[in-house]
Amino acid sequence: MSTYDRIYEVVRQIPKGKVTTYGTVADLAELYGKARLVGYALYQIDKDSDIPWHRVINAKGEISYSPLRRGMDYLQRNLLENEGIEFSAESKINLSKYKW
């Protein structure tokens, strides 16, 4: 199984209405300290994939916005909101409430 496949296997387990962090995914995939690698792997996924890439956020409880994502970060927020996840006025997600 490839490194990316290990990451995708973990991400597929995140239930609807929950989020987790890049670091948590890395740890569960036995890629300790490789949170950035998780980000790279998720960047490669097609937006129509069955992998719920949108449920992975940064350790601050935020979507990691970047112009390199070509608007996918705004899609991510929309997908999360459609699952019932609420954002604060500062665009943060309450990890104690929503973290898987």
mmCIF file as gemmi writes it, N, C-alpha and C atoms, coordinates in Angstrom:
data_model
loop_
_atom_site.group_PDB
_atom_site.id
_atom_site.type_symbol
_atom_site.label_atom_id
_atom_site.label_alt_id
_atom_site.label_comp_id
_atom_site.label_asym_id
_atom_site.label_entity_id
_atom_site.label_seq_id
_atom_site.pdbx_PDB_ins_code
_atom_site.Cartn_x
_atom_site.Cartn_y
_atom_site.Cartn_z
_atom_site.occupancy
_atom_site.B_iso_or_equiv
_atom_site.pdbx_formal_charge
_atom_site.auth_seq_id
_atom_site.auth_asym_id
_atom_site.pdbx_PDB_model_num
ATOM 1 N N . MET Axp A 1 ? 0.856 -1.176 0 1 0 ? 1 A 1
ATOM 2 C CA . MET Axp A 1 ? 0 0 0 1 0 ? 1 A 1
ATOM 3 C C . MET Axp A 1 ? 0.901 1.238 0 1 0 ? 1 A 1
ATOM 4 N N . SER Axp A 2 ? 0.598 2.171 -0.879 1 0 ? 2 A 1
ATOM 5 C CA . SER Axp A 2 ? 1.413 3.382 -0.975 1 0 ? 2 A 1
ATOM 6 C C . SER Axp A 2 ? 1.149 4.303 0.216 1 0 ? 2 A 1
ATOM 7 N N . THR Axp A 3 ? 2.027 5.249 0.418 1 0 ? 3 A 1
ATOM 8 C CA . THR Axp A 3 ? 1.866 6.23 1.491 1 0 ? 3 A 1
ATOM 9 C C . THR Axp A 3 ? 0.56 6.996 1.323 1 0 ? 3 A 1
ATOM 10 N N . TYR Axp A 4 ? 0.281 7.447 0.111 1 0 ? 4 A 1
ATOM 11 C CA . TYR Axp A 4 ? -0.959 8.179 -0.127 1 0 ? 4 A 1
ATOM 12 C C . TYR Axp A 4 ? -2.176 7.298 0.138 1 0 ? 4 A 1
ATOM 13 N N . ASP Axp A 5 ? -2.108 6.024 -0.226 1 0 ? 5 A 1
ATOM 14 C CA . ASP Axp A 5 ? -3.222 5.113 0.028 1 0 ? 5 A 1
ATOM 15 C C . ASP Axp A 5 ? -3.477 4.963 1.528 1 0 ? 5 A 1
ATOM 16 N N . ARG Axp A 6 ? -2.418 4.945 2.327 1 0 ? 6 A 1
ATOM 17 C CA . ARG Axp A 6 ? -2.578 4.875 3.789 1 0 ? 6 A 1
ATOM 18 C C . ARG Axp A 6 ? -3.301 6.12 4.293 1 0 ? 6 A 1
ATOM 19 N N . ILE Axp A 7 ? -2.942 7.268 3.754 1 0 ? 7 A 1
ATOM 20 C CA . ILE Axp A 7 ? -3.596 8.525 4.134 1 0 ? 7 A 1
ATOM 21 C C . ILE Axp A 7 ? -5.066 8.484 3.742 1 0 ? 7 A 1
ATOM 22 N N . TYR Axp A 8 ? -5.341 8.08 2.51 1 0 ? 8 A 1
ATOM 23 C CA . TYR Axp A 8 ? -6.727 8.041 2.033 1 0 ? 8 A 1
ATOM 24 C C . TYR Axp A 8 ? -7.571 7.055 2.835 1 0 ? 8 A 1
ATOM 25 N N . GLU Axp A 9 ? -6.971 5.949 3.258 1 0 ? 9 A 1
ATOM 26 C CA . GLU Axp A 9 ? -7.693 4.959 4.06 1 0 ? 9 A 1
ATOM 27 C C . GLU Axp A 9 ? -8.153 5.58 5.387 1 0 ? 9 A 1
ATOM 28 N N . VAL Axp A 10 ? -7.288 6.375 6.005 1 0 ? 10 A 1
ATOM 29 C CA . VAL Axp A 10 ? -7.66 7.046 7.26 1 0 ? 10 A 1
ATOM 30 C C . VAL Axp A 10 ? -8.75 8.078 7.004 1 0 ? 10 A 1
ATOM 31 N N . VAL Axp A 11 ? -8.579 8.894 5.975 1 0 ? 11 A 1
ATOM 32 C CA . VAL Axp A 11 ? -9.535 9.971 5.693 1 0 ? 11 A 1
ATOM 33 C C . VAL Axp A 11 ? -10.917 9.412 5.388 1 0 ? 11 A 1
ATOM 34 N N . ARG Axp A 12 ? -10.986 8.268 4.744 1 0 ? 12 A 1
ATOM 35 C CA . ARG Axp A 12 ? -12.288 7.646 4.439 1 0 ? 12 A 1
ATOM 36 C C . ARG Axp A 12 ? -13.072 7.289 5.698 1 0 ? 12 A 1
ATOM 37 N N . GLN Axp A 13 ? -12.4 7.156 6.827 1 0 ? 13 A 1
ATOM 38 C CA . GLN Axp A 13 ? -13.053 6.771 8.078 1 0 ? 13 A 1
ATOM 39 C C . GLN Axp A 13 ? -13.681 7.95 8.82 1 0 ? 13 A 1
ATOM 40 N N . ILE Axp A 14 ? -13.365 9.177 8.442 1 0 ? 14 A 1
ATOM 41 C CA . ILE Axp A 14 ? -13.894 10.352 9.146 1 0 ? 14 A 1
ATOM 42 C C . ILE Axp A 14 ? -15.397 10.444 8.855 1 0 ? 14 A 1
ATOM 43 N N . PRO Axp A 15 ? -16.217 10.39 9.897 1 0 ? 15 A 1
ATOM 44 C CA . PRO Axp A 15 ? -17.67 10.41 9.657 1 0 ? 15 A 1
ATOM 45 C C . PRO Axp A 15 ? -18.195 11.783 9.243 1 0 ? 15 A 1
ATOM 46 N N . LYS Axp A 16 ? -19.315 11.747 8.586 1 0 ? 16 A 1
ATOM 47 C CA . LYS Axp A 16 ? -20.009 12.971 8.189 1 0 ? 16 A 1
ATOM 48 C C . LYS Axp A 16 ? -20.283 13.809 9.438 1 0 ? 16 A 1
ATOM 49 N N . GLY Axp A 17 ? -20.062 15.126 9.328 1 0 ? 17 A 1
ATOM 50 C CA . GLY Axp A 17 ? -20.301 16.024 10.447 1 0 ? 17 A 1
ATOM 51 C C . GLY Axp A 17 ? -19.143 16.117 11.421 1 0 ? 17 A 1
ATOM 52 N N . LYS Axp A 18 ? -18.019 15.488 11.088 1 0 ? 18 A 1
ATOM 53 C CA . LYS Axp A 18 ? -16.819 15.537 11.928 1 0 ? 18 A 1
ATOM 54 C C . LYS Axp A 18 ? -15.637 15.989 11.076 1 0 ? 18 A 1
ATOM 55 N N . VAL Axp A 19 ? -14.617 16.508 11.744 1 0 ? 19 A 1
ATOM 56 C CA . VAL Axp A 19 ? -13.373 16.89 11.081 1 0 ? 19 A 1
ATOM 57 C C . VAL Axp A 19 ? -12.21 16.328 11.883 1 0 ? 19 A 1
ATOM 58 N N . THR Axp A 20 ? -11.062 16.309 11.28 1 0 ? 20 A 1
ATOM 59 C CA . THR Axp A 20 ? -9.837 16.005 12 1 0 ? 20 A 1
ATOM 60 C C . THR Axp A 20 ? -8.714 16.824 11.38 1 0 ? 20 A 1
ATOM 61 N N . THR Axp A 21 ? -7.556 16.754 11.988 1 0 ? 21 A 1
ATOM 62 C CA . THR Axp A 21 ? -6.445 17.588 11.524 1 0 ? 21 A 1
ATOM 63 C C . THR Axp A 21 ? -5.48 16.789 10.647 1 0 ? 21 A 1
ATOM 64 N N . TYR Axp A 22 ? -4.678 17.529 9.901 1 0 ? 22 A 1
ATOM 65 C CA . TYR Axp A 22 ? -3.648 16.898 9.071 1 0 ? 22 A 1
ATOM 66 C C . TYR Axp A 22 ? -2.72 16.047 9.936 1 0 ? 22 A 1
ATOM 67 N N . GLY Axp A 23 ? -2.364 16.575 11.107 1 0 ? 23 A 1
ATOM 68 C CA . GLY Axp A 23 ? -1.469 15.849 12.009 1 0 ? 23 A 1
ATOM 69 C C . GLY Axp A 23 ? -2.07 14.561 12.539 1 0 ? 23 A 1
ATOM 70 N N . THR Axp A 24 ? -3.349 14.595 12.853 1 0 ? 24 A 1
ATOM 71 C CA . THR Axp A 24 ? -4.027 13.388 13.336 1 0 ? 24 A 1
ATOM 72 C C . THR Axp A 24 ? -4.067 12.33 12.243 1 0 ? 24 A 1
ATOM 73 N N . VAL Axp A 25 ? -4.367 12.742 11.021 1 0 ? 25 A 1
ATOM 74 C CA . VAL Axp A 25 ? -4.37 11.793 9.9 1 0 ? 25 A 1
ATOM 75 C C . VAL Axp A 25 ? -2.982 11.181 9.737 1 0 ? 25 A 1
ATOM 76 N N . ALA Axp A 26 ? -1.954 12.019 9.813 1 0 ? 26 A 1
ATOM 77 C CA . ALA Axp A 26 ? -0.573 11.52 9.686 1 0 ? 26 A 1
ATOM 78 C C . ALA Axp A 26 ? -0.278 10.484 10.769 1 0 ? 26 A 1
ATOM 79 N N . ASP Axp A 27 ? -0.639 10.796 12.004 1 0 ? 27 A 1
ATOM 80 C CA . ASP Axp A 27 ? -0.385 9.864 13.101 1 0 ? 27 A 1
ATOM 81 C C . ASP Axp A 27 ? -1.126 8.545 12.904 1 0 ? 27 A 1
ATOM 82 N N . LEU Axp A 28 ? -2.398 8.611 12.523 1 0 ? 28 A 1
ATOM 83 C CA . LEU Axp A 28 ? -3.182 7.392 12.319 1 0 ? 28 A 1
ATOM 84 C C . LEU Axp A 28 ? -2.677 6.562 11.145 1 0 ? 28 A 1
ATOM 85 N N . ALA Axp A 29 ? -2.038 7.224 10.18 1 0 ? 29 A 1
ATOM 86 C CA . ALA Axp A 29 ? -1.461 6.518 9.034 1 0 ? 29 A 1
ATOM 87 C C . ALA Axp A 29 ? -0.022 6.082 9.322 1 0 ? 29 A 1
ATOM 88 N N . GLU Axp A 30 ? 0.399 6.252 10.586 1 0 ? 30 A 1
ATOM 89 C CA . GLU Axp A 30 ? 1.759 5.922 11.019 1 0 ? 30 A 1
ATOM 90 C C . GLU Axp A 30 ? 2.806 6.695 10.244 1 0 ? 30 A 1
ATOM 91 N N . LEU Axp A 31 ? 2.499 7.97 10.002 1 0 ? 31 A 1
ATOM 92 C CA . LEU Axp A 31 ? 3.406 8.894 9.318 1 0 ? 31 A 1
ATOM 93 C C . LEU Axp A 31 ? 3.679 10.073 10.261 1 0 ? 31 A 1
ATOM 94 N N . TYR Axp A 32 ? 4.13 9.75 11.451 1 0 ? 32 A 1
ATOM 95 C CA . TYR Axp A 32 ? 4.29 10.722 12.526 1 0 ? 32 A 1
ATOM 96 C C . TYR Axp A 32 ? 5.117 11.931 12.079 1 0 ? 32 A 1
ATOM 97 N N . GLY Axp A 33 ? 4.571 13.121 12.36 1 0 ? 33 A 1
ATOM 98 C CA . GLY Axp A 33 ? 5.259 14.352 12.006 1 0 ? 33 A 1
ATOM 99 C C . GLY Axp A 33 ? 5.154 14.732 10.536 1 0 ? 33 A 1
ATOM 100 N N . LYS Axp A 34 ? 4.307 14.075 9.794 1 0 ? 34 A 1
ATOM 101 C CA . LYS Axp A 34 ? 4.196 14.298 8.344 1 0 ? 34 A 1
ATOM 102 C C . LYS Axp A 34 ? 2.863 14.935 7.957 1 0 ? 34 A 1
ATOM 103 N N . ALA Axp A 35 ? 2.394 15.891 8.754 1 0 ? 35 A 1
ATOM 104 C CA . ALA Axp A 35 ? 1.119 16.553 8.465 1 0 ? 35 A 1
ATOM 105 C C . ALA Axp A 35 ? 1.131 17.207 7.086 1 0 ? 35 A 1
ATOM 106 N N . ARG Axp A 36 ? 2.253 17.796 6.721 1 0 ? 36 A 1
ATOM 107 C CA . ARG Axp A 36 ? 2.334 18.45 5.418 1 0 ? 36 A 1
ATOM 108 C C . ARG Axp A 36 ? 2.166 17.441 4.28 1 0 ? 36 A 1
ATOM 109 N N . LEU Axp A 37 ? 2.682 16.237 4.458 1 0 ? 37 A 1
ATOM 110 C CA . LEU Axp A 37 ? 2.528 15.187 3.45 1 0 ? 37 A 1
ATOM 111 C C . LEU Axp A 37 ? 1.051 14.844 3.268 1 0 ? 37 A 1
ATOM 112 N N . VAL Axp A 38 ? 0.299 14.857 4.362 1 0 ? 38 A 1
ATOM 113 C CA . VAL Axp A 38 ? -1.147 14.621 4.273 1 0 ? 38 A 1
ATOM 114 C C . VAL Axp A 38 ? -1.778 15.701 3.399 1 0 ? 38 A 1
ATOM 115 N N . GLY Axp A 39 ? -1.373 16.944 3.607 1 0 ? 39 A 1
ATOM 116 C CA . GLY Axp A 39 ? -1.879 18.044 2.778 1 0 ? 39 A 1
ATOM 117 C C . GLY Axp A 39 ? -1.568 17.831 1.31 1 0 ? 39 A 1
ATOM 118 N N . TYR Axp A 40 ? -0.357 17.395 1.017 1 0 ? 40 A 1
ATOM 119 C CA . TYR Axp A 40 ? 0.014 17.138 -0.381 1 0 ? 40 A 1
ATOM 120 C C . TYR Axp A 40 ? -0.843 16.028 -0.977 1 0 ? 40 A 1
ATOM 121 N N . ALA Axp A 41 ? -1.067 14.977 -0.187 1 0 ? 41 A 1
ATOM 122 C CA . ALA Axp A 41 ? -1.874 13.848 -0.675 1 0 ? 41 A 1
ATOM 123 C C . ALA Axp A 41 ? -3.306 14.294 -0.961 1 0 ? 41 A 1
ATOM 124 N N . LEU Axp A 42 ? -3.873 15.086 -0.071 1 0 ? 42 A 1
ATOM 125 C CA . LEU Axp A 42 ? -5.252 15.522 -0.256 1 0 ? 42 A 1
ATOM 126 C C . LEU Axp A 42 ? -5.381 16.504 -1.413 1 0 ? 42 A 1
ATOM 127 N N . TYR Axp A 43 ? -4.334 17.265 -1.664 1 0 ? 43 A 1
ATOM 128 C CA . TYR Axp A 43 ? -4.33 18.201 -2.792 1 0 ? 43 A 1
ATOM 129 C C . TYR Axp A 43 ? -4.469 17.458 -4.124 1 0 ? 43 A 1
ATOM 130 N N . GLN Axp A 44 ? -4.018 16.22 -4.163 1 0 ? 44 A 1
ATOM 131 C CA . GLN Axp A 44 ? -4.036 15.422 -5.402 1 0 ? 44 A 1
ATOM 132 C C . GLN Axp A 44 ? -5.409 14.83 -5.717 1 0 ? 44 A 1
ATOM 133 N N . ILE Axp A 45 ? -6.303 14.837 -4.738 1 0 ? 45 A 1
ATOM 134 C CA . ILE Axp A 45 ? -7.601 14.185 -4.922 1 0 ? 45 A 1
ATOM 135 C C . ILE Axp A 45 ? -8.517 15.03 -5.802 1 0 ? 45 A 1
ATOM 136 N N . ASP Axp A 46 ? -9.206 14.376 -6.699 1 0 ? 46 A 1
ATOM 137 C CA . ASP Axp A 46 ? -10.221 15.029 -7.509 1 0 ? 46 A 1
ATOM 138 C C . ASP Axp A 46 ? -11.394 15.403 -6.606 1 0 ? 46 A 1
ATOM 139 N N . LYS Axp A 47 ? -11.972 16.566 -6.801 1 0 ? 47 A 1
ATOM 140 C CA . LYS Axp A 47 ? -13.049 17.05 -5.926 1 0 ? 47 A 1
ATOM 141 C C . LYS Axp A 47 ? -14.261 16.129 -5.912 1 0 ? 47 A 1
ATOM 142 N N . ASP Axp A 48 ? -14.408 15.295 -6.925 1 0 ? 48 A 1
ATOM 143 C CA . ASP Axp A 48 ? -15.545 14.377 -6.992 1 0 ? 48 A 1
ATOM 144 C C . ASP Axp A 48 ? -15.218 12.98 -6.458 1 0 ? 48 A 1
ATOM 145 N N . SER Axp A 49 ? -14.064 12.831 -5.852 1 0 ? 49 A 1
ATOM 146 C CA . SER Axp A 49 ? -13.646 11.548 -5.294 1 0 ? 49 A 1
ATOM 147 C C . SER Axp A 49 ? -14.546 11.148 -4.127 1 0 ? 49 A 1
ATOM 148 N N . ASP Axp A 50 ? -14.552 9.862 -3.811 1 0 ? 50 A 1
ATOM 149 C CA . ASP Axp A 50 ? -15.304 9.38 -2.651 1 0 ? 50 A 1
ATOM 150 C C . ASP Axp A 50 ? -14.532 9.597 -1.344 1 0 ? 50 A 1
ATOM 151 N N . ILE Axp A 51 ? -13.336 10.124 -1.431 1 0 ? 51 A 1
ATOM 152 C CA . ILE Axp A 51 ? -12.533 10.409 -0.237 1 0 ? 51 A 1
ATOM 153 C C . ILE Axp A 51 ? -12.987 11.754 0.327 1 0 ? 51 A 1
ATOM 154 N N . PRO Axp A 52 ? -13.441 11.798 1.58 1 0 ? 52 A 1
ATOM 155 C CA . PRO Axp A 52 ? -13.947 13.048 2.153 1 0 ? 52 A 1
ATOM 156 C C . PRO Axp A 52 ? -12.819 14.001 2.575 1 0 ? 52 A 1
ATOM 157 N N . TRP Axp A 53 ? -12.05 14.436 1.615 1 0 ? 53 A 1
ATOM 158 C CA . TRP Axp A 53 ? -10.891 15.312 1.824 1 0 ? 53 A 1
ATOM 159 C C . TRP Axp A 53 ? -11.26 16.583 2.587 1 0 ? 53 A 1
ATOM 160 N N . HIS Axp A 54 ? -12.489 17.024 2.422 1 0 ? 54 A 1
ATOM 161 C CA . HIS Axp A 54 ? -12.923 18.289 3.018 1 0 ? 54 A 1
ATOM 162 C C . HIS Axp A 54 ? -13.013 18.229 4.537 1 0 ? 54 A 1
ATOM 163 N N . ARG Axp A 55 ? -12.964 17.039 5.108 1 0 ? 55 A 1
ATOM 164 C CA . ARG Axp A 55 ? -13.084 16.886 6.562 1 0 ? 55 A 1
ATOM 165 C C . ARG Axp A 55 ? -11.746 17.01 7.286 1 0 ? 55 A 1
ATOM 166 N N . VAL Axp A 56 ? -10.694 17.342 6.565 1 0 ? 56 A 1
ATOM 167 C CA . VAL Axp A 56 ? -9.37 17.508 7.173 1 0 ? 56 A 1
ATOM 168 C C . VAL Axp A 56 ? -9.018 18.996 7.173 1 0 ? 56 A 1
ATOM 169 N N . ILE Axp A 57 ? -8.719 19.5 8.376 1 0 ? 57 A 1
ATOM 170 C CA . ILE Axp A 57 ? -8.416 20.924 8.558 1 0 ? 57 A 1
ATOM 171 C C . ILE Axp A 57 ? -7.124 21.064 9.353 1 0 ? 57 A 1
ATOM 172 N N . ASN Axp A 58 ? -6.674 22.301 9.545 1 0 ? 58 A 1
ATOM 173 C CA . ASN Axp A 58 ? -5.428 22.481 10.289 1 0 ? 58 A 1
ATOM 174 C C . ASN Axp A 58 ? -5.652 22.429 11.802 1 0 ? 58 A 1
ATOM 175 N N . ALA Axp A 59 ? -4.571 22.381 12.545 1 0 ? 59 A 1
ATOM 176 C CA . ALA Axp A 59 ? -4.62 22.21 14.001 1 0 ? 59 A 1
ATOM 177 C C . ALA Axp A 59 ? -5.227 23.41 14.721 1 0 ? 59 A 1
ATOM 178 N N . LYS Axp A 60 ? -5.365 24.535 14.035 1 0 ? 60 A 1
ATOM 179 C CA . LYS Axp A 60 ? -5.989 25.714 14.623 1 0 ? 60 A 1
ATOM 180 C C . LYS Axp A 60 ? -7.515 25.676 14.479 1 0 ? 60 A 1
ATOM 181 N N . GLY Axp A 61 ? -8.02 24.643 13.813 1 0 ? 61 A 1
ATOM 182 C CA . GLY Axp A 61 ? -9.454 24.54 13.587 1 0 ? 61 A 1
ATOM 183 C C . GLY Axp A 61 ? -9.899 25.348 12.378 1 0 ? 61 A 1
ATOM 184 N N . GLU Axp A 62 ? -8.985 25.558 11.455 1 0 ? 62 A 1
ATOM 185 C CA . GLU Axp A 62 ? -9.272 26.392 10.288 1 0 ? 62 A 1
ATOM 186 C C . GLU Axp A 62 ? -9.042 25.62 8.992 1 0 ? 62 A 1
ATOM 187 N N . ILE Axp A 63 ? -9.702 26.067 7.961 1 0 ? 63 A 1
ATOM 188 C CA . ILE Axp A 63 ? -9.394 25.61 6.611 1 0 ? 63 A 1
ATOM 189 C C . ILE Axp A 63 ? -8.093 26.295 6.214 1 0 ? 63 A 1
ATOM 190 N N . SER Axp A 64 ? -7.211 25.557 5.594 1 0 ? 64 A 1
ATOM 191 C CA . SER Axp A 64 ? -5.944 26.142 5.145 1 0 ? 64 A 1
ATOM 192 C C . SER Axp A 64 ? -6.142 26.747 3.759 1 0 ? 64 A 1
ATOM 193 N N . TYR Axp A 65 ? -6.37 28.043 3.749 1 0 ? 65 A 1
ATOM 194 C CA . TYR Axp A 65 ? -6.62 28.741 2.483 1 0 ? 65 A 1
ATOM 195 C C . TYR Axp A 65 ? -5.329 28.95 1.711 1 0 ? 65 A 1
ATOM 196 N N . SER Axp A 66 ? -5.398 28.774 0.393 1 0 ? 66 A 1
ATOM 197 C CA . SER Axp A 66 ? -4.245 28.977 -0.473 1 0 ? 66 A 1
ATOM 198 C C . SER Axp A 66 ? -4.727 29.235 -1.894 1 0 ? 66 A 1
ATOM 199 N N . PRO Axp A 67 ? -4.098 30.191 -2.586 1 0 ? 67 A 1
ATOM 200 C CA . PRO Axp A 67 ? -4.465 30.411 -3.994 1 0 ? 67 A 1
ATOM 201 C C . PRO Axp A 67 ? -4.148 29.194 -4.868 1 0 ? 67 A 1
ATOM 202 N N . LEU Axp A 68 ? -3.259 28.326 -4.408 1 0 ? 68 A 1
ATOM 203 C CA . LEU Axp A 68 ? -2.913 27.128 -5.172 1 0 ? 68 A 1
ATOM 204 C C . LEU Axp A 68 ? -4.064 26.127 -5.223 1 0 ? 68 A 1
ATOM 205 N N . ARG Axp A 69 ? -5.014 26.274 -4.318 1 0 ? 69 A 1
ATOM 206 C CA . ARG Axp A 69 ? -6.148 25.331 -4.263 1 0 ? 69 A 1
ATOM 207 C C . ARG Axp A 69 ? -7.252 25.695 -5.249 1 0 ? 69 A 1
ATOM 208 N N . ARG Axp A 70 ? -7.09 26.761 -5.976 1 0 ? 70 A 1
ATOM 209 C CA . ARG Axp A 70 ? -8.018 27.139 -7.052 1 0 ? 70 A 1
ATOM 210 C C . ARG Axp A 70 ? -9.482 27.12 -6.603 1 0 ? 70 A 1
ATOM 211 N N . GLY Axp A 71 ? -9.751 27.711 -5.43 1 0 ? 71 A 1
ATOM 212 C CA . GLY Axp A 71 ? -11.12 27.81 -4.946 1 0 ? 71 A 1
ATOM 213 C C . GLY Axp A 71 ? -11.629 26.614 -4.176 1 0 ? 71 A 1
ATOM 214 N N . MET Axp A 72 ? -10.841 25.554 -4.104 1 0 ? 72 A 1
ATOM 215 C CA . MET Axp A 72 ? -11.288 24.356 -3.397 1 0 ? 72 A 1
ATOM 216 C C . MET Axp A 72 ? -11.457 24.617 -1.903 1 0 ? 72 A 1
ATOM 217 N N . ASP Axp A 73 ? -10.742 25.612 -1.359 1 0 ? 73 A 1
ATOM 218 C CA . ASP Axp A 73 ? -10.885 25.911 0.063 1 0 ? 73 A 1
ATOM 219 C C . ASP Axp A 73 ? -12.276 26.478 0.352 1 0 ? 73 A 1
ATOM 220 N N . TYR Axp A 74 ? -12.831 27.238 -0.586 1 0 ? 74 A 1
ATOM 221 C CA . TYR Axp A 74 ? -14.198 27.749 -0.411 1 0 ? 74 A 1
ATOM 222 C C . TYR Axp A 74 ? -15.211 26.62 -0.568 1 0 ? 74 A 1
ATOM 223 N N . LEU Axp A 75 ? -14.947 25.697 -1.479 1 0 ? 75 A 1
ATOM 224 C CA . LEU Axp A 75 ? -15.791 24.505 -1.62 1 0 ? 75 A 1
ATOM 225 C C . LEU Axp A 75 ? -15.734 23.69 -0.331 1 0 ? 75 A 1
ATOM 226 N N . GLN Axp A 76 ? -14.552 23.579 0.254 1 0 ? 76 A 1
ATOM 227 C CA . GLN Axp A 76 ? -14.39 22.832 1.498 1 0 ? 76 A 1
ATOM 228 C C . GLN Axp A 76 ? -15.306 23.389 2.584 1 0 ? 76 A 1
ATOM 229 N N . ARG Axp A 77 ? -15.301 24.7 2.75 1 0 ? 77 A 1
ATOM 230 C CA . ARG Axp A 77 ? -16.157 25.302 3.78 1 0 ? 77 A 1
ATOM 231 C C . ARG Axp A 77 ? -17.628 24.995 3.493 1 0 ? 77 A 1
ATOM 232 N N . ASN Axp A 78 ? -18.03 25.116 2.234 1 0 ? 78 A 1
ATOM 233 C CA . ASN Axp A 78 ? -19.414 24.848 1.866 1 0 ? 78 A 1
ATOM 234 C C . ASN Axp A 78 ? -19.8 23.407 2.171 1 0 ? 78 A 1
ATOM 235 N N . LEU Axp A 79 ? -18.938 22.47 1.841 1 0 ? 79 A 1
ATOM 236 C CA . LEU Axp A 79 ? -19.214 21.055 2.102 1 0 ? 79 A 1
ATOM 237 C C . LEU Axp A 79 ? -19.343 20.789 3.598 1 0 ? 79 A 1
ATOM 238 N N . LEU Axp A 80 ? -18.468 21.403 4.395 1 0 ? 80 A 1
ATOM 239 C CA . LEU Axp A 80 ? -18.53 21.22 5.843 1 0 ? 80 A 1
ATOM 240 C C . LEU Axp A 80 ? -19.804 21.817 6.427 1 0 ? 80 A 1
ATOM 241 N N . GLU Axp A 81 ? -20.156 23 5.972 1 0 ? 81 A 1
ATOM 242 C CA . GLU Axp A 81 ? -21.393 23.634 6.451 1 0 ? 81 A 1
ATOM 243 C C . GLU Axp A 81 ? -22.614 22.793 6.089 1 0 ? 81 A 1
ATOM 244 N N . ASN Axp A 82 ? -22.584 22.178 4.901 1 0 ? 82 A 1
ATOM 245 C CA . ASN Axp A 82 ? -23.697 21.313 4.482 1 0 ? 82 A 1
ATOM 246 C C . ASN Axp A 82 ? -23.813 20.065 5.358 1 0 ? 82 A 1
ATOM 247 N N . GLU Axp A 83 ? -22.72 19.689 6.029 1 0 ? 83 A 1
ATOM 248 C CA . GLU Axp A 83 ? -22.742 18.546 6.947 1 0 ? 83 A 1
ATOM 249 C C . GLU Axp A 83 ? -23.101 18.981 8.367 1 0 ? 83 A 1
ATOM 250 N N . GLY Axp A 84 ? -23.39 20.264 8.555 1 0 ? 84 A 1
ATOM 251 C CA . GLY Axp A 84 ? -23.803 20.754 9.861 1 0 ? 84 A 1
ATOM 252 C C . GLY Axp A 84 ? -22.69 21.318 10.718 1 0 ? 84 A 1
ATOM 253 N N . ILE Axp A 85 ? -21.502 21.425 10.184 1 0 ? 85 A 1
ATOM 254 C CA . ILE Axp A 85 ? -20.383 21.982 10.941 1 0 ? 85 A 1
ATOM 255 C C . ILE Axp A 85 ? -20.475 23.497 10.922 1 0 ? 85 A 1
ATOM 256 N N . GLU Axp A 86 ? -20.392 24.08 12.096 1 0 ? 86 A 1
ATOM 257 C CA . GLU Axp A 86 ? -20.518 25.527 12.238 1 0 ? 86 A 1
ATOM 258 C C . GLU Axp A 86 ? -19.144 26.178 12.345 1 0 ? 86 A 1
ATOM 259 N N . PHE Axp A 87 ? -19.041 27.353 11.761 1 0 ? 87 A 1
ATOM 260 C CA . PHE Axp A 87 ? -17.821 28.154 11.832 1 0 ? 87 A 1
ATOM 261 C C . PHE Axp A 87 ? -18.081 29.356 12.732 1 0 ? 87 A 1
ATOM 262 N N . SER Axp A 88 ? -17.076 29.744 13.494 1 0 ? 88 A 1
ATOM 263 C CA . SER Axp A 88 ? -17.196 30.935 14.338 1 0 ? 88 A 1
ATOM 264 C C . SER Axp A 88 ? -17.064 32.177 13.456 1 0 ? 88 A 1
ATOM 265 N N . ALA Axp A 89 ? -17.251 33.342 14.056 1 0 ? 89 A 1
ATOM 266 C CA . ALA Axp A 89 ? -17.09 34.601 13.327 1 0 ? 89 A 1
ATOM 267 C C . ALA Axp A 89 ? -15.666 34.744 12.793 1 0 ? 89 A 1
ATOM 268 N N . GLU Axp A 90 ? -14.713 34.053 13.43 1 0 ? 90 A 1
ATOM 269 C CA . GLU Axp A 90 ? -13.309 34.091 12.986 1 0 ? 90 A 1
ATOM 270 C C . GLU Axp A 90 ? -13.003 32.971 11.99 1 0 ? 90 A 1
ATOM 271 N N . SER Axp A 91 ? -14.033 32.305 11.483 1 0 ? 91 A 1
ATOM 272 C CA . SER Axp A 91 ? -13.905 31.206 10.513 1 0 ? 91 A 1
ATOM 273 C C . SER Axp A 91 ? -13.199 29.977 11.083 1 0 ? 91 A 1
ATOM 274 N N . LYS Axp A 92 ? -13.389 29.742 12.376 1 0 ? 92 A 1
ATOM 275 C CA . LYS Axp A 92 ? -12.793 28.567 13.008 1 0 ? 92 A 1
ATOM 276 C C . LYS Axp A 92 ? -13.875 27.538 13.339 1 0 ? 92 A 1
ATOM 277 N N . ILE Axp A 93 ? -13.432 26.297 13.405 1 0 ? 93 A 1
ATOM 278 C CA . ILE Axp A 93 ? -14.289 25.182 13.787 1 0 ? 93 A 1
ATOM 279 C C . ILE Axp A 93 ? -13.916 24.795 15.212 1 0 ? 93 A 1
ATOM 280 N N . ASN Axp A 94 ? -14.91 24.59 16.048 1 0 ? 94 A 1
ATOM 281 C CA . ASN Axp A 94 ? -14.694 24.188 17.432 1 0 ? 94 A 1
ATOM 282 C C . ASN Axp A 94 ? -14.261 22.717 17.44 1 0 ? 94 A 1
ATOM 283 N N . LEU Axp A 95 ? -12.961 22.488 17.632 1 0 ? 95 A 1
ATOM 284 C CA . LEU Axp A 95 ? -12.447 21.123 17.579 1 0 ? 95 A 1
ATOM 285 C C . LEU Axp A 95 ? -12.955 20.265 18.734 1 0 ? 95 A 1
ATOM 286 N N . SER Axp A 96 ? -13.233 20.868 19.879 1 0 ? 96 A 1
ATOM 287 C CA . SER Axp A 96 ? -13.751 20.061 20.985 1 0 ? 96 A 1
ATOM 288 C C . SER Axp A 96 ? -15.152 19.533 20.672 1 0 ? 96 A 1
ATOM 289 N N . LYS Axp A 97 ? -15.86 20.176 19.789 1 0 ? 97 A 1
ATOM 290 C CA . LYS Axp A 97 ? -17.217 19.762 19.395 1 0 ? 97 A 1
ATOM 291 C C . LYS Axp A 97 ? -17.212 18.853 18.171 1 0 ? 97 A 1
ATOM 292 N N . TYR Axp A 98 ? -16.368 19.157 17.185 1 0 ? 98 A 1
ATOM 293 C CA . TYR Axp A 98 ? -16.452 18.464 15.893 1 0 ? 98 A 1
ATOM 294 C C . TYR Axp A 98 ? -15.307 17.528 15.562 1 0 ? 98 A 1
ATOM 295 N N . LYS Axp A 99 ? -14.251 17.509 16.398 1 0 ? 99 A 1
ATOM 296 C CA . LYS Axp A 99 ? -13.094 16.681 16.024 1 0 ? 99 A 1
ATOM 297 C C . LYS Axp A 99 ? -13.38 15.198 16.207 1 0 ? 99 A 1
ATOM 298 N N . TRP Axp A 100 ? -12.99 14.431 15.204 1 0 ? 100 A 1
ATOM 299 C CA . TRP Axp A 100 ? -13.12 12.983 15.211 1 0 ? 100 A 1
ATOM 300 C C . TRP Axp A 100 ? -11.888 12.39 15.847 1 0 ? 100 A 1
